[in-house]
């Protein structure tokens, strides 16, 4: 029996399959069902390539089709419910099961390296990549630090001289408010810093507070989105996204 992730995802996206069915097909892949947790303390090296390919294909599909993202998020959630609660594999020295979504963080990080503002298609993929990770964060709480990175780039740093760069950053940041705003608003998570890891959640020049989520940081982001909604240094689509983000933030505050 062979397994082709592209066939499974295509069926899910075109509506001929459902998330639960797609998850069953993925979990039945021979490279998954034929492996077990090594008893000698070594990694289950056979499954690494499978998970890299799986998450890479899902993220790639999400970047190409915004309408498919809802189903793809449901698929990831469905996968997290599959299998035994007991460790099934050992990956990078850590015992893992489907509930841990092995290597999804590493796969996402590998593709979260910014964009070329001169390439309009790459800008769109960057915006959709942020949208998808924001949806996954709302559903599973997976990528809260990535929210800070995107919001910091767009709202806490000094503007670039490139309209395309500024616009892409603003549009990407707005996706986090659109799809994970409630979770961001209620979070008080603070991220560690130190010589070995740096300060990944540090602020830009406009924020000198805690390295994490904070009501005052939220207020700063909201003010910056409001300003950007009329800023001529970004394009019309980015101004629209900025306005919608500011309005969404007010809605979230009103429900608190």
Secondary structure, DSSP 8 states (H G I E B T S, - for coil): ----HHHHHHHHHTTSS-HHHHHHHHHT-HHHHT----TTS---GGGHHHHHHHHHHHHHHHHH-GGGHHHHHHHHHHHHT-S-SS--EEETTEEE-GGG-TTHHHHHHHT-S---TT-HHHHHHHHHHHHHHHHHHHHH---HHHHHHHHHHHHTS---S-HHHHHHHHHHHHHHHHHHHHHHHH---B---BTTTB-TT---TT--S-SB--HHHHHHHHHHHHHHTT-TTS-HHHHHHHHHHHHHHHHHHHH-
